[in-house]
Amino acid sequence: MTNVDIVRKAQNEFLQQGRPDMKTGMEVEVYQIIKENGKERVQRFKGIIIKIAGKSELEKTITVRRKVGAFGVEKIFAVHSPTIEKIDVLRQFKVRRKSIKFIRELTGKAARLKEIKMDKEVLNSPRTLPTFEAPKVETPKAQEEAPVEETKTEEK
């Protein structure tokens, strides 16, 4: 078992279930649990994913940008954080890049993206998480089995 396998096995326990498969250019609504003065509330943040980062599944983060008046607000969320209640994918836009940070400088018509028409249920379908299974080590048998010969029967 390699070090990478050990890390994956340890990380599998902390992965959250029911997270959709997210890509750059999706409009999402992130429901984040905020704790204030001993109370909990859910805060929604709606915007477009402009960047996805992280090497392993547990390290995945999304940068979500939204316009508030004349200002742009960006938040970085860890996808598998326990403070994230759920993530809803609202729409998918056509994007040909991994990171669309260039949209920060664009305004008006130049900042528009073309929408790809998809069903919400398809967009929000939960992603199957990678499961880790330890590689099986075969033990040599004391006696080898004799090869079985196949016999052909002719039909008349």
N, C-alpha and C positions, 0 to 999 in steps of 0.2 A: 504494500500500500504506500503510495507516494504522499508527499506533503500536500499536494494539491487535493488529493482524495480526502485526506484528513480534514482539511479546511472546508471542503464542500459538505462533508458529513456534519461538521459542527454548525455550519451556516443553515442547513436545511431546517433545523428546529425553529429558526427565527423568521422564516419566510412567511408572509401573510397570504392567506388564501383569498381568491376572488378578485385579484387585481387584473384589469384588462391588459391586453397587449398594446402598449403605447408606442407611438411613432412621432417624429417631429412633424409639426403642421396640424396636429389634432387640437380641437378646441375641447378643453376638459373643465370639469368643475370638481375641485378638490375639497373634501369635507375634513377639516382639521379640528382636533379636540384641543381647546385652550383651557388651561387651569388658571383661575384667578381667585384669590382670597378664599381658598378652600372649595370653590365651586367649579363646575365644569360646564362649558358651553361648546357648541359646534360652530365654527366659522367657515363660511364658504368662500372659495377663491376661484373665480371663473376667468379663464384666459387661454392663450394659445401656447402650446409647447414649442419653445424655440431651441431647446437643446436637451439631449439625453446624454448622461455621462455615467461612468462606473464600469469597472471591468467585470466583476462577478455579479451574480443576480442580487445579492444582499446589498451591494454597494451602489445599485442603480439610483440615480437622482434625475429629476426632471426640473427644468427651469421653465416656469410658466410666466408669461407676460400679459398684462392687460392695461388698457388705457383708462385712466381716471382723469377726466377733464382734459387738460392740456399736458398732463404728465403721464409717463409710462411707469408702471410698477411691476417689478419682477420679484418672484419668490422662488426659492429652490426647495424642493421637497424630496426627502428620501422616500422612495416608493414603498418600501417594506417597513416603514417606521410604525411603531404602535400608536403614535399620535394621529395617524391618518385613519379616519373612520372608513371612508370609501372614496373612490375616484370614478366619476361618471364621464364617459366620452360622449360629447354632444355632436360633433361634426368632424369630418376629415377633409383637409384641404390638400391640393396637389402641391407637393414639394419635392424637389429633386436633390436636396442636400441633407446632410446629417445635422447641420446647425444653420439656423436661419437668423443669426444675430444681425444680419444686414437690415432686417426689418425695423430695427431701432431708429435708423436715420430716415426712413421713408415716411411720408405723410400723405394724406388724401388718397387720390386714386392709385398712386404708385404703391401704396401699402396693401392693396387688395390682393387676396388669394382666391384661386378658383376652387370651388367646393366640389368634392367627389360625392355623389349621391349614394349613400349607403344606409341600410336599416340600423336603427339604434341598438337593436338586440344583437346584431352581428358585431357592432363596434364594442359593445360592453360585455361580450362573452368572456368568461374568465379564462385567463391564460393557464395552460397546463404547466405546472412548475416542474423543473428537472428533478427527478428522483435519483438518489444515489444508492447504488448497490455495490457492496464490496466485491472485487473480482474474486471469482472462485478459483481456489488452488486445487488442482487435481493431484491426488495422491497416487503414486504408482501401485498397481495391483500386483500381488504376488504371482498369480498365474494369469497368463494372457489367454484370452478366449480364442478358440480355434475359429478361423474364418468360415462362415457358412456359405456353401456354394448354392447358387440359384439354379433350379432346374426348370427347363421350359417344357410345357406340355403342349402337344399338338392337338388341335381340335379337328375332328373328322366330320 
